[in-house]
Amino acid sequence: MRKIFVVTTVALTIFFSALMTAAPAMALMPPPPPKPDGLTSFLTSIGIPDGQLVPTKCTGEQGKDVNDCGLDQLLQVIINIATLIVAVTGTAALVMILYGGVLWIISAGSQEKIQQGKAAITAAAIGLTIVLTSWLVVNFIILALTGGTIGTRATIFRSTPFGQIPSNTGSNP
């Protein structure tokens, strides 16, 4: 009993000593930035800019005029939705592969359950292959048409609509 008391006393002394040493440093730290909600952080993590399906330019947030929303933003919405579909499809495929694996494991030798598990895994793999291949083809076509490079964001239009060259008003060459 005495040994437990001594060990507990020593552990509590070390804990509170460390806490008292670190308390002044923690008091000087700036407060953490506010955390975005779950959906915003999920959308940001899958590569959707600003964590919104609709670009900020079209929502009127941050003092933006909603009338500035154009074809570029419409295409960005389509790209954002396609990115979301790929992310959700990947998650669904993972769940289906896990489901097929669990069916296979708990089949207890039943050939019917083994076949159901194999069918679920095969269907998930085929579906995932189709979705990722279609995304790859579309992304490759966009990069080829816009002259983009792999690893950068594809841009359909330049800063002016349909590649129009802005006129230099007020200056003579």
C-alpha atoms as a printed R data frame, in Angstrom:
    type eleno elety resid chain resno       x       y       z
1   ATOM     1    CA   MET     A     1   0.000   0.000   0.000
2   ATOM     2    CA   ARG     A     2   2.836   2.341   0.848
3   ATOM     3    CA   LYS     A     3   4.467   1.648  -2.555
4   ATOM     4    CA   ILE     A     4   1.291   2.681  -4.433
5   ATOM     5    CA   PHE     A     5   1.084   5.874  -2.343
6   ATOM     6    CA   VAL     A     6   4.717   6.791  -3.088
7   ATOM     7    CA   VAL     A     7   4.389   6.074  -6.836
8   ATOM     8    CA   THR     A     8   1.133   8.070  -7.059
9   ATOM     9    CA   THR     A     9   2.650  10.990  -5.148
10  ATOM    10    CA   VAL     A    10   5.750  11.068  -7.363
11  ATOM    11    CA   ALA     A    11   3.636  10.852 -10.551
12  ATOM    12    CA   LEU     A    12   1.321  13.662  -9.444
13  ATOM    13    CA   THR     A    13   4.291  15.818  -8.412
14  ATOM    14    CA   ILE     A    14   5.916  15.382 -11.846
15  ATOM    15    CA   PHE     A    15   2.620  16.058 -13.635
16  ATOM    16    CA   PHE     A    16   1.823  19.251 -11.735
17  ATOM    17    CA   SER     A    17   5.434  20.474 -11.976
18  ATOM    18    CA   ALA     A    18   5.331  20.061 -15.760
19  ATOM    19    CA   LEU     A    19   1.933  21.752 -15.890
20  ATOM    20    CA   MET     A    20   3.142  24.724 -13.839
21  ATOM    21    CA   THR     A    21   6.255  25.043 -16.011
22  ATOM    22    CA   ALA     A    22   4.293  24.975 -19.273
23  ATOM    23    CA   ALA     A    23   1.379  27.181 -18.136
24  ATOM    24    CA   PRO     A    24   3.122  30.568 -18.701
25  ATOM    25    CA   ALA     A    25   4.235  29.517 -22.191
26  ATOM    26    CA   MET     A    26   0.736  28.316 -23.088
27  ATOM    27    CA   ALA     A    27  -0.751  31.594 -21.842
28  ATOM    28    CA   LEU     A    28   1.415  33.558 -24.325
29  ATOM    29    CA   MET     A    29   0.345  31.491 -27.335
30  ATOM    30    CA   PRO     A    30  -2.114  33.157 -29.724
31  ATOM    31    CA   PRO     A    31  -5.560  31.576 -29.870
32  ATOM    32    CA   PRO     A    32  -6.011  28.995 -32.618
33  ATOM    33    CA   PRO     A    33  -7.841  30.123 -35.754
34  ATOM    34    CA   PRO     A    34 -11.496  29.114 -35.921
35  ATOM    35    CA   LYS     A    35 -11.989  25.684 -37.377
36  ATOM    36    CA   PRO     A    36 -14.123  25.392 -40.502
37  ATOM    37    CA   ASP     A    37 -17.172  23.207 -40.299
38  ATOM    38    CA   GLY     A    38 -16.948  19.555 -41.311
39  ATOM    39    CA   LEU     A    39 -18.254  19.988 -44.863
40  ATOM    40    CA   THR     A    40 -15.924  22.888 -45.656
41  ATOM    41    CA   SER     A    41 -12.869  21.022 -44.408
42  ATOM    42    CA   PHE     A    42 -13.924  17.889 -46.331
43  ATOM    43    CA   LEU     A    43 -14.400  19.834 -49.570
44  ATOM    44    CA   THR     A    44 -11.049  21.578 -49.084
45  ATOM    45    CA   SER     A    45  -9.307  18.269 -48.416
46  ATOM    46    CA   ILE     A    46 -10.525  16.772 -51.702
47  ATOM    47    CA   GLY     A    47  -9.245  19.764 -53.683
48  ATOM    48    CA   ILE     A    48 -12.269  22.047 -54.028
49  ATOM    49    CA   PRO     A    49 -11.115  25.688 -53.749
50  ATOM    50    CA   ASP     A    50 -12.385  27.642 -50.715
51  ATOM    51    CA   GLY     A    51 -14.287  24.536 -49.566
52  ATOM    52    CA   GLN     A    52 -17.395  25.584 -51.519
53  ATOM    53    CA   LEU     A    53 -19.045  23.990 -54.535
54  ATOM    54    CA   VAL     A    54 -20.036  27.442 -55.811
55  ATOM    55    CA   PRO     A    55 -17.035  29.802 -56.153
56  ATOM    56    CA   THR     A    56 -16.841  32.658 -53.654
57  ATOM    57    CA   LYS     A    57 -17.076  35.129 -56.547
58  ATOM    58    CA   CYS     A    58 -20.664  33.964 -57.175
59  ATOM    59    CA   THR     A    59 -21.907  33.884 -53.586
60  ATOM    60    CA   GLY     A    60 -21.591  37.578 -52.786
61  ATOM    61    CA   GLU     A    61 -19.310  36.827 -49.816
62  ATOM    62    CA   GLN     A    62 -16.241  38.914 -48.992
63  ATOM    63    CA   GLY     A    63 -17.696  42.005 -50.686
64  ATOM    64    CA   LYS     A    64 -17.831  40.393 -54.126
65  ATOM    65    CA   ASP     A    65 -20.464  41.446 -56.642
66  ATOM    66    CA   VAL     A    66 -22.587  38.479 -57.684
67  ATOM    67    CA   ASN     A    67 -22.871  39.962 -61.179
68  ATOM    68    CA   ASP     A    68 -19.170  39.192 -61.759
69  ATOM    69    CA   CYS     A    69 -20.077  35.509 -61.949
70  ATOM    70    CA   GLY     A    70 -19.538  34.181 -65.471
71  ATOM    71    CA   LEU     A    71 -18.784  31.157 -67.604
72  ATOM    72    CA   ASP     A    72 -15.493  30.479 -65.817
73  ATOM    73    CA   GLN     A    73 -17.344  30.126 -62.517
74  ATOM    74    CA   LEU     A    74 -19.970  27.852 -64.115
75  ATOM    75    CA   LEU     A    75 -17.190  25.585 -65.365
76  ATOM    76    CA   GLN     A    76 -15.597  25.700 -61.907
77  ATOM    77    CA   VAL     A    77 -18.884  24.509 -60.388
78  ATOM    78    CA   ILE     A    78 -18.941  21.603 -62.854
79  ATOM    79    CA   ILE     A    79 -15.316  20.734 -62.014
80  ATOM    80    CA   ASN     A    80 -16.102  20.947 -58.280
81  ATOM    81    CA   ILE     A    81 -19.099  18.618 -58.641
82  ATOM    82    CA   ALA     A    82 -17.022  16.146 -60.671
83  ATOM    83    CA   THR     A    83 -14.327  16.213 -57.975
84  ATOM    84    CA   LEU     A    84 -16.960  15.564 -55.314
85  ATOM    85    CA   ILE     A    85 -18.383  12.654 -57.335
86  ATOM    86    CA   VAL     A    86 -14.921  11.071 -57.650
87  ATOM    87    CA   ALA     A    87 -14.346  11.439 -53.892
88  ATOM    88    CA   VAL     A    88 -17.734   9.968 -52.973
89  ATOM    89    CA   THR     A    89 -17.283   7.146 -55.484
90  ATOM    90    CA   GLY     A    90 -13.923   6.255 -53.985
91  ATOM    91    CA   THR     A    91 -15.465   6.141 -50.524
92  ATOM    92    CA   ALA     A    92 -18.366   3.986 -51.749
93  ATOM    93    CA   ALA     A    93 -15.945   1.611 -53.467
94  ATOM    94    CA   LEU     A    94 -13.936   1.265 -50.272
95  ATOM    95    CA   VAL     A    95 -17.099   0.465 -48.306
96  ATOM    96    CA   MET     A    96 -18.160  -2.124 -50.891
97  ATOM    97    CA   ILE     A    97 -14.722  -3.764 -50.880
98  ATOM    98    CA   LEU     A    98 -14.860  -3.941 -47.081
99  ATOM    99    CA   TYR     A    99 -18.389  -5.398 -47.260
100 ATOM   100    CA   GLY     A   100 -17.264  -8.050 -49.748
101 ATOM   101    CA   GLY     A   101 -14.254  -8.885 -47.593
102 ATOM   102    CA   VAL     A   102 -16.380  -9.260 -44.471
103 ATOM   103    CA   LEU     A   103 -18.842 -11.498 -46.363
104 ATOM   104    CA   TRP     A   104 -15.962 -13.630 -47.551
105 ATOM   105    CA   ILE     A   105 -14.398 -13.867 -44.083
106 ATOM   106    CA   ILE     A   106 -17.616 -14.779 -42.239
107 ATOM   107    CA   SER     A   107 -18.818 -17.186 -44.937
108 ATOM   108    CA   ALA     A   108 -17.792 -20.186 -42.800
109 ATOM   109    CA   GLY     A   109 -17.143 -22.212 -45.935
110 ATOM   110    CA   SER     A   110 -20.489 -21.425 -47.583
111 ATOM   111    CA   GLN     A   111 -19.813 -21.193 -51.312
112 ATOM   112    CA   GLU     A   112 -22.834 -18.891 -51.764
113 ATOM   113    CA   LYS     A   113 -21.477 -16.303 -49.283
114 ATOM   114    CA   ILE     A   114 -17.967 -16.566 -50.776
115 ATOM   115    CA   GLN     A   115 -19.396 -15.870 -54.241
116 ATOM   116    CA   GLN     A   116 -21.398 -12.893 -52.893
117 ATOM   117    CA   GLY     A   117 -18.238 -11.465 -51.314
118 ATOM   118    CA   LYS     A   118 -16.219 -11.954 -54.494
119 ATOM   119    CA   ALA     A   119 -19.016 -10.377 -56.565
120 ATOM   120    CA   ALA     A   120 -19.132  -7.308 -54.285
121 ATOM   121    CA   ILE     A   121 -15.352  -6.847 -54.452
122 ATOM   122    CA   THR     A   122 -15.322  -7.337 -58.236
123 ATOM   123    CA   ALA     A   123 -18.203  -4.905 -58.799
124 ATOM   124    CA   ALA     A   124 -16.535  -2.264 -56.606
125 ATOM   125    CA   ALA     A   125 -13.219  -2.649 -58.425
126 ATOM   126    CA   ILE     A   126 -14.880  -2.412 -61.862
127 ATOM   127    CA   GLY     A   127 -16.928   0.643 -60.833
128 ATOM   128    CA   LEU     A   128 -13.897   2.384 -59.388
129 ATOM   129    CA   THR     A   129 -11.880   1.611 -62.515
130 ATOM   130    CA   ILE     A   130 -14.597   3.077 -64.759
131 ATOM   131    CA   VAL     A   131 -14.932   6.273 -62.700
132 ATOM   132    CA   LEU     A   132 -11.189   6.878 -62.371
133 ATOM   133    CA   THR     A   133 -10.556   6.109 -66.055
134 ATOM   134    CA   SER     A   134 -13.268   8.538 -67.141
135 ATOM   135    CA   TRP     A   135 -11.844  11.202 -64.824
136 ATOM   136    CA   LEU     A   136  -8.363  10.570 -66.244
137 ATOM   137    CA   VAL     A   137  -9.599  10.875 -69.846
138 ATOM   138    CA   VAL     A   138 -11.514  14.097 -69.154
139 ATOM   139    CA   ASN     A   139  -8.596  15.602 -67.242
140 ATOM   140    CA   PHE     A   140  -6.145  14.633 -69.986
141 ATOM   141    CA   ILE     A   141  -8.379  16.184 -72.674
142 ATOM   142    CA   ILE     A   142  -8.721  19.436 -70.702
143 ATOM   143    CA   LEU     A   143  -4.952  19.606 -70.165
144 ATOM   144    CA   ALA     A   144  -4.282  18.834 -73.837
145 ATOM   145    CA   LEU     A   145  -6.721  21.467 -75.098
146 ATOM   146    CA   THR     A   146  -5.534  24.187 -72.733
147 ATOM   147    CA   GLY     A   147  -1.819  23.494 -72.959
148 ATOM   148    CA   GLY     A   148  -1.644  22.759 -69.240
149 ATOM   149    CA   THR     A   149   0.951  20.619 -67.555
150 ATOM   150    CA   ILE     A   150   0.395  17.629 -65.324
151 ATOM   151    CA   GLY     A   151   0.170  18.596 -61.664
152 ATOM   152    CA   THR     A   152  -1.295  22.068 -62.261
153 ATOM   153    CA   ARG     A   153  -4.909  23.176 -62.252
154 ATOM   154    CA   ALA     A   154  -6.467  23.171 -65.696
155 ATOM   155    CA   THR     A   155  -7.742  26.521 -66.927
156 ATOM   156    CA   ILE     A   156 -10.348  26.562 -69.640
157 ATOM   157    CA   PHE     A   157 -10.203  30.287 -70.370
158 ATOM   158    CA   ARG     A   158  -7.662  32.999 -69.829
159 ATOM   159    CA   SER     A   159  -8.448  36.033 -67.701
160 ATOM   160    CA   THR     A   160 -10.542  37.434 -70.546
161 ATOM   161    CA   PRO     A   161 -13.467  35.462 -72.004
162 ATOM   162    CA   PHE     A   162 -12.748  33.209 -74.961
163 ATOM   163    CA   GLY     A   163  -9.121  34.279 -75.199
164 ATOM   164    CA   GLN     A   164  -9.892  37.817 -76.415
165 ATOM   165    CA   ILE     A   165  -6.904  40.111 -76.359
166 ATOM   166    CA   PRO     A   166  -7.607  43.168 -74.209
167 ATOM   167    CA   SER     A   167  -7.177  46.466 -75.994
168 ATOM   168    CA   ASN     A   168  -4.635  48.980 -74.706
169 ATOM   169    CA   THR     A   169  -6.757  52.079 -74.327
170 ATOM   170    CA   GLY     A   170  -5.145  55.382 -73.680
171 ATOM   171    CA   SER     A   171  -1.663  54.461 -74.814
172 ATOM   172    CA   ASN     A   172  -0.086  54.686 -78.235
173 ATOM   173    CA   PRO     A   173   2.820  52.407 -79.070
